[in-house]
Amino acid sequence: MSLVERQDTMSQDSAVWNGGMGSVSDYMALLKPRVMSLVIFTAFVGLMLAPGSVHPVLGLVAILCIAIGAGASGALNMWYDADIDEVMSRTRKRPIPAGKITRDEALAFGMTLSIGSVVTLGLLVNWFAGAFLAFTIFFYVIVYTMWLKRSTPQNIVIGGAAGAFPPMVGWASVTGSVSLESFVLFLIIFMWTPPHFWALALFKSGDYRAAGVPMLPVVAGETSTRHHILTYSILLAPVGVAPYFLGFASPVYGIASAILGAAFVALAADVWRKREGDEARKACVRLFKFSIFYLFLLFALLLAESLIVGA
C-alpha cells in the first residue's frame, strides 16, 4: 500500500470513528512532552537571563503559554504527519496512527491550544511575546511540517529555527523585545539541531526512506551526512562558548562550554570515522545521547549563573 493510499485509508477511518476515544494520556502524548520539556527549560533560561524583572505570576504565565504553544505545535504536527507516523516504527504507536484519537480531534485540540496560548500571552504579558509565540507555532507547523519536511533534505537545518525560538520568546516576555544575547541563545540551539537529528536519522534512515521523507541520509547518502554532522559540530563548538565572549557568562561557563564543545566534536569525528556495522550505529547513538546532555548542561550553567548573580 502506498503512502497516498494509507493517507486515504486513514481519512476514511477518521470519518467513521465517533471520536472521544482518547484518554488524558493520549492527549498528553499529542503534546510531545519530551520536546515540550526542552522548550520549557530553554524558555525559562531566556526569561531568567533577560535584563529587568517580571512579576513571578506573569513569569509563570509566560512559561505556561510557551509550553502550551509548543504542545499545540506538536499536536498539529501529528495531525498533519499522521500518514508518515503510521509508517515509521518509532512513531506508529502515537495516538492517531494507533487509532486512539482522530485527526479531526487532534486538529481541533492543536488549534484551540495555539489560539489560547497566544492570546493569553499577549493579554497578560505583552503582545510582542504573544506575536513571537504565534510566529513560532506558524513556523513549526506551516514552514517546517507542511513544507520543508517533505520537500528538502535541509528540512532540519531551516525548520530547526522553530525549536530555537523559545529562549527568545522567554526573553521577550520580560523585555518586550529581543537582543543580541537572546539571539545567541537561539543560535546555540539552531546550530545544535542538525547534528543532533542527523545522528538519529543515520540509524533510523530506513524509517525515513519508507515514509518518503527526504532526510539527508536518504537523499545525499550516509557519507555526506557524516560530513555535514562533523561540519556543524565544529561550527557549534565556538557558538556554545559565545555567551562568555559576549560577557553574559562567567569564565566557569566559558571553560565548561569549551570542554563540552570539544567532546561534541570528538564524538562527531567518531561518527565520521566509523561507517559500517554495529560500531557505526553505536557511534551515532553516543552522539545523539551526548547532544541532549550538551544542550541541557549549557543552558543549566547559564541558568545557575543567573540565579547566583541575582541572589
N, C-alpha and C positions, 0 to 999 in steps of 0.2 A: 504493500500500500504506500503510495507516495505521500509526501508531506502535505500537499494540497488536499488529497483525499482524506487524510487524517483530520485536517482542519475542518473540512466539510462535515465529517462524521461527528466531530466534537460540537459543531454548531447545531447539528440535528439533535444530538443528545441534550444540549442545553435547552432546546425547545420543548422537550418532553419532561425534563426534570421540573419538579414543582418548587424547588428551592427550599430554603430553611433547613437543609440537612446538615450544614456545617456547625461544628461546636465552637466554643470560645477559643479553644486551642487551634482550630483550623483557621479562624480569622486572624489569630495572632501570628500564625505561620505566614499568612499573606503579607504581613508587615516586614518580613525578612529580619527577625530580631537580632541576628548576629551582625548584619550590616548596620542596623539601627544603633546597636551599642557603640560601634565605631563612630557613627555620626554624632551621637550624644556626647561622647568623650571629646572629640576634636572641637565640636561647637562650644563645649564648656570651657575648654582651654582658650579658645579665641575670646570668649566672653570675659574670662578672668584676666587675660593679658591686656585687654583693651584699656586705654587710659580713661580716667574718670571713674564713675561709680554708677551702679544701678540698684534700685531697691531690691532686696532679696526676693520678694514675691514676684516682681516683674522679671527678675533674672530666671526664676523657676518657670514662669510662664513662657519666657523666650525659649528655654531649653525644651520644654514640653512641646511647644509648637514646632520647633525644628525637628524633634523626634517624630512627631505625628506626620509632618510633611514628608520626612524620609520614608516612613512606613507607607504612606499613601503612594509614594513613587514606586515602592516595592509591589504593592497590590496592583497598580496599573501596569507595571512591567509583567507580572504574572498573568494578568488578563490578556495582554497583547501576545505574549510569548507562550500561551498555553499549548500551541501545536508543537513548538520546539521542546518544551518541557516534557511532553509526553514521550518524546523520542530518546532524550538523554537519560542515562542511567542515574546520574546524581540529582536529577530534578523530577523524575517521573512520579515520585511519591508526594509531590506538592499538592495542595488541596484541590486545584482544578483538574489536573490530569488524573488524580486519584478518585475523582467523582464526588468529592465531599462538598464542593462549592461550585456553583455555575459561573460561567464567565460574566453573565449579566450582574450577578451578585457581587463579584469582585470589582467590576467596573463601578457600580453604584457606591460600593464601600470606599474605593480609592478616590472617587470624585468628591464624595462627602467629606472625607478627611482632608483632602487637598484644600478645598474651599474653606473649611472650618479653620484649619491651621493658619492659612494666610491671613484671613480676615481677623482672627483673634490676635495674631502677632501685630498686625497693622494697627488695630484699635487700641490695644492695651500697652504696646511697647513703642513702636514707631513705624511709620509707613515705608520708610526706606528698607528696613529689615524685612517687612512683610512683602514688599515688591521683590526683594532679593530672593526670599524663600520661594515665591511664585516662579521666578525665573529658574531657580534650581530644579524645581519639580518639572517645569516645562522642558528644560534641557535634558533631564534624565529620560523622561517619557517620550517626548517628541523627537528630539535630536538624536539621542543615543538609541533608545529601544526601537522606535518606529523607522528610523532612517539609517543610522550608521551601522548598527549591529548586523544587519542583513546585507549590507551593501559594500563594505570595505574592510580590509584587514587592519586598518587603522582605527577601527571602532573603539578599542580600549584607550588608545592614545588621546583621541579627541573627546570621546564620551567620558573619559576619566575625570574631566573637569567637574562633572556633576557631583562626584564623590569628594572633590576637593573644596567645594564651596562652603560647607558647614562652618569651619572656623571663621570665615569671613562674615557669614550671617550672624554668628555669635558676637563677633566684634562690632558689627553694625547695630546689634541690639543695644549696645551700650552707647556708642558714639553717634549713631545715625549716619555713619559714613564708613568708608574703607580707607586703608592706608598702606604704605609700603610694608609695614610689619605684618599686617593681615594677609597681604599678597604673598609674602614669603611662606606663611603657614599653608596657604593654598598651593604654592609651588612645590613644597615638600611632598604633599600627598599626590599632586599631579605627576611628578616625576617618579614617585614610588609605584604608582598604579600599573604601568606597563610591565616592568619585570615581575611584579607580584602575580599578575594574572597570566602572563605568558608562561611562567613556570608551571602554573596549574594547567594551562592549555596544552603544554607539551605532553603531559602524561594523561590528558583527557582528550587528545586530539581526535580519537575515534568517535567520541560522542558528538563533537562539533561537526565532524565530517558527515555523520549520519543525519544530523539535523539540518545540514546545508548552511551552517553559519560560517562565514569566511574569516575565521580566526587565522592569525598569522601562520601557525604551523600547517594549517590545511592549505592555504593559498601559496605561501612562499617556501614552505618546507621547514624541517626541523633545524637544519644548519643555519639558515637565515634567521630563524627565531632566536637561536643561541647567540648569534652575533648581536642582534637587537637587545637581548637581555643584558649582555655584558656592556654594551654601549650606554644604555640607560642607567645601569648600576653605577658606572664610572661618573656619569653626569650627576646622578643623585647624591653621591658622597659629599661634594662641596656644598650643594644646596642644603643638605642636612645641617651643615656647620654654619650656614649663613646667619642664623639668629645671633650667634656670638660675634661674628664680624660686624654686624649691623648695630651691635650694642644693646640688644634687649635680651641677652642671655649671658650668663657668667662664664668664666674660664672653665669651671667644672663641666658645664654643658658643652663647651667647645671641645674639651678633651674627650668626653664620653661620646659625643656625636661623631668625632673623627674616628675613634676606635670602632664604633658600630658601622660607620660607613666603610671602613677598610674590611671589616668582616663580611659585609654585604657584597663588596666587590670580589672578595676571595671565594665566596660561595657561588657567585655568578660565573667566575672563571672556572670553577669546578664543573658547573653545568656545561660550559663551553667545551671543556676538555672531554668529558665523559659522554659519549654519543650513542652507545649501544648497550642493550641488555639491562639487567636489573640495576647495575651501578648508575646508569644514566637516569633511570626513574628515581632512584634514591637521592641523587643529586638535586633533581627538580623539587622533590618533596622537602628536602632540607632547606632549600632557598625559599620555597613558598612559606614554610612554617617560620623561618627566621625573619622573613619580611614583615610578618604580623608583629612579632616581638620588637623589631626595629622601630616601626612606626609608633607602637604603643609607648616604648621607652623614651623616644624623643619627646613626645607630647607630655608624658608623665614628668620628665625632667623640667620642661618649661612650666608646667603647672606647679610643681613643687617649688620652683624658684619664685614664681609669682606669689605664692602663699607665704613664703618666708619673708619676702620683701614687704608684703602687705601686713605682716604680723606686727 
